[in-house]
Amino acid sequence: MQTIVLTGAAGLVGSVLRAPLRRAAKRLILVDRAPLTAEAPNEDVRQADLTSAETVAPIIEGADAVVHLAGIPDEAPLPSLLEANVLGAHHVLEAGRRTGVPRVVLASSNRLTGCYPVTTTVSPEMPPRPDGLYGVSKVAVEALGRLYADKFGLRVVCLRIGSLEAEPTEPRHLATWLSPRDCAGFVLAALTHPDVRFAAAYAVSANTRAFWELTDDLGYRPLDDAESHGIAGGESFFAEGTPQGGGYADPVYTLLRGGLAASA
Ligand SMILES: NC(=O)c1ccc[n+]([C@@H]2O[C@H](COP(=O)([O-])OP(=O)(O)OC[C@H]3O[C@@H](n4cnc5c(N)ncnc54)[C@H](O)[C@@H]3O)[C@@H](O)[C@H]2O)c1
């Protein structure tokens, strides 16, 4: 590819994707409101707050694809999530439509289905069951992606990212871990697959206890498995009735972080 734009490049996922995307493109434009420094001759850094399509358009114009990661990655008050995640994705899709960027990869999340029990294998076709307000915001992000694919012809891939960690560290990760190399593999597949108009797919490693169905839509088969990292305590997490979101699905998590009152 000639040019890829990576938003939210200073964050956790962006830092993992930086080197592989740099190798995949002649030019990599890294965008974040936090300061960044170019680390290679083909990197171009832009400090910008992606608050409107007008701000985004001149940054992404002429790119082959945008990987949009910028946003709030966890539970927060709904107004903040709507602005950062939903309107943020809209600004990128709308700027992409206006400037003719053919492909957008959107960071979605496994938390969009975190209220399914651990005993259910969830496929991307099943209805959302968000485990909080953050998951709700990702439902809207995916709907926007679908709209821009169906109505305006953009190629859009929504990756429902699992738990990106260097190594799995807790029982839930036995199902949800996404290794750095599998993260890069999914994103590169989303950027290059020739036949995709719209896809929503889980991006998760090949974990023995995964509870999400991997689709062949993107043609990437993950390589790593959390099972081989000696995580103890899996039995209680995988007990009947536990929500896939684990502690994230606890009402208190949303009451506290979502800024909701505990009672009337
Ligand atoms: N980390 C994970 O395991 C995980 C799992 C599921 C989904 N995701 C999704 O992946 C994306 C990246 O997550 P992360 O963990 O790297 O988060 P992060 O908070 O580490 O990084 C997000 C980056 O976006 C930037 N940003 C936020 N709002 C911005 C704006 N308006 N303009 C410009 N830059 C802005 C921040 O400065 C930050 O550097 C998010 O959309 C998140 O919901 C992450």
PDBQT file of the ligand as one rigid body, heavy atoms in Angstrom, charges set to zero:
ROOT
HETATM    1  N1  LIG A 301      -6.600  -2.321  24.226  1.00  0.00    +0.000 N 
HETATM    2  C1  LIG A 301      -7.468  -3.307  23.967  1.00  0.00    +0.000 C 
HETATM    3  O1  LIG A 301      -7.256  -4.489  24.320  1.00  0.00    +0.000 OA
HETATM    4  C2  LIG A 301      -8.735  -2.995  23.201  1.00  0.00    +0.000 A 
HETATM    5  C3  LIG A 301      -9.766  -3.953  23.215  1.00  0.00    +0.000 A 
HETATM    6  C4  LIG A 301     -10.933  -3.698  22.494  1.00  0.00    +0.000 A 
HETATM    7  C5  LIG A 301     -11.044  -2.526  21.769  1.00  0.00    +0.000 A 
HETATM    8  N2  LIG A 301     -10.051  -1.597  21.789  1.00  0.00    +0.000 N 
HETATM    9  C6  LIG A 301     -10.241  -0.350  21.017  1.00  0.00    +0.000 C 
HETATM   10  O2  LIG A 301      -9.041  -0.031  20.333  1.00  0.00    +0.000 OA
HETATM   11  C7  LIG A 301      -8.869   1.370  20.273  1.00  0.00    +0.000 C 
HETATM   12  C8  LIG A 301      -7.517   1.751  20.890  1.00  0.00    +0.000 C 
HETATM   13  O3  LIG A 301      -7.497   1.305  22.230  1.00  0.00    +0.000 OA
HETATM   14  P1  LIG A 301      -6.213   1.508  23.161  1.00  0.00    +0.000 P 
HETATM   15  O4  LIG A 301      -6.262   0.456  24.190  1.00  0.00    +0.000 OA
HETATM   16  O5  LIG A 301      -4.997   1.665  22.322  1.00  0.00    +0.000 OA
HETATM   17  O6  LIG A 301      -6.593   2.897  23.854  1.00  0.00    +0.000 OA
HETATM   18  P2  LIG A 301      -5.577   4.030  24.359  1.00  0.00    +0.000 P 
HETATM   19  O7  LIG A 301      -6.358   4.900  25.298  1.00  0.00    +0.000 OA
HETATM   20  O8  LIG A 301      -4.306   3.435  24.828  1.00  0.00    +0.000 OA
HETATM   21  O9  LIG A 301      -5.269   4.852  23.021  1.00  0.00    +0.000 OA
HETATM   22  C9  LIG A 301      -6.224   5.697  22.427  1.00  0.00    +0.000 C 
HETATM   23  C10 LIG A 301      -5.467   6.855  21.784  1.00  0.00    +0.000 C 
HETATM   24  O10 LIG A 301      -6.421   7.689  21.118  1.00  0.00    +0.000 OA
HETATM   25  C11 LIG A 301      -6.043   9.042  21.316  1.00  0.00    +0.000 C 
HETATM   26  N3  LIG A 301      -7.233   9.864  21.172  1.00  0.00    +0.000 N 
HETATM   27  C12 LIG A 301      -8.388   9.770  21.876  1.00  0.00    +0.000 A 
HETATM   28  N4  LIG A 301      -9.254  10.691  21.457  1.00  0.00    +0.000 NA
HETATM   29  C13 LIG A 301      -8.650  11.384  20.460  1.00  0.00    +0.000 A 
HETATM   30  C14 LIG A 301      -9.038  12.465  19.626  1.00  0.00    +0.000 A 
HETATM   31  N5  LIG A 301     -10.243  13.052  19.741  1.00  0.00    +0.000 N 
HETATM   32  N6  LIG A 301      -8.171  12.912  18.704  1.00  0.00    +0.000 NA
HETATM   33  C15 LIG A 301      -6.944  12.342  18.579  1.00  0.00    +0.000 A 
HETATM   34  N7  LIG A 301      -6.507  11.322  19.346  1.00  0.00    +0.000 NA
HETATM   35  C16 LIG A 301      -7.360  10.844  20.265  1.00  0.00    +0.000 A 
HETATM   36  C17 LIG A 301      -5.459   9.069  22.743  1.00  0.00    +0.000 C 
HETATM   37  O11 LIG A 301      -4.600  10.189  22.921  1.00  0.00    +0.000 OA
HETATM   38  C18 LIG A 301      -4.735   7.729  22.805  1.00  0.00    +0.000 C 
HETATM   39  O12 LIG A 301      -3.365   7.859  22.437  1.00  0.00    +0.000 OA
HETATM   40  C19 LIG A 301     -10.054   1.989  21.011  1.00  0.00    +0.000 C 
HETATM   41  O13 LIG A 301     -11.029   2.375  20.059  1.00  0.00    +0.000 OA
HETATM   42  C20 LIG A 301     -10.568   0.850  21.881  1.00  0.00    +0.000 C 
HETATM   43  O14 LIG A 301     -11.950   0.987  22.145  1.00  0.00    +0.000 OA
HETATM   44  C21 LIG A 301      -8.907  -1.802  22.504  1.00  0.00    +0.000 A 
ENDROOT
TORSDOF 0
